[in-house]
Amino acid sequence: MIPLDPLPNLIDQVYARILEAISDRTLRPGQRIRQNELADKLGVSRQPVSHALHLLHRQGLVAESGRRGFEVTQLDPARIRQLYEVRGAIDALAARLAAARAASDAAGRARLEAAFAAGRRIDRNTSLAELIVLDVDFHRAIYQLAGNPVIEETIAPQWPHMRRSMATVLSELDYRDSAWAEHADIAEHILRGDAKAAERAALAHAQTAGRMTEERLRATDAAAA
């Protein structure tokens, strides 16, 4: 992890850097977090690290471990399935609304086109952290084009957990291409203004991602048992 610049929003920066490390599995599930060591790597004092870890603890991304310590929580397959059930409904709504507005919102349309084009440039050397960012950017572009801010406000608290789940399947090279092929279908329907097709494609994409993630996690748990 790269040391941070000493800016006023240092806690936010530390939080974002630790979240990224949890999401891309630099910090793996079950791994104990040593605050002094983490502070040294980030080039900051223990105080912002401690504050950031307590924020992550409230979100369920780290758990207390030992005396004043933390460890990265395990991903729960059942919880991931439930999360994607809700996300599927939200993404389907967002895609339908975005398709209805694609012809009238030039800025939103351009944002979606740019996010999709960026994602299509991935290759086998694209880092897991970058893959997650590109995936999130694509879906956020759809939420913004939908024109209903409640969609993004509703899903925002769940992004840290979804970023972790994304890493589970995006680490598989074969799924990277198929994920963006599914994104292509969603984007095409939205940009064409086909609301029903966009809704179906977005729901199917979330269901596939949720199923694959749950299966991968259960297989990992079984292998470790």
Buried (B, 14 or more C-beta within 10 A) or exposed (E): EEEBEEEEEBBBBBBEBBBBBBBBBBBEBEBEBEBEEBBEBBEBEEEBBBBBBEBBBEBEBBBEBEEEBBBBBEBBBEBBBEBBEBBBEBBBBBBBBBBBBBEEBEEBBEBBBEBBEBBBEBEEEBEBBBBBBBBBBBBBBBBBBBBBEEBBEBBEEBBBBBBBBBBBBBBEEEBBEBBBEBBBBBBBBBBEBBBEBBBBBBBBBBBBBBBBBBBBBBEBEEEEE
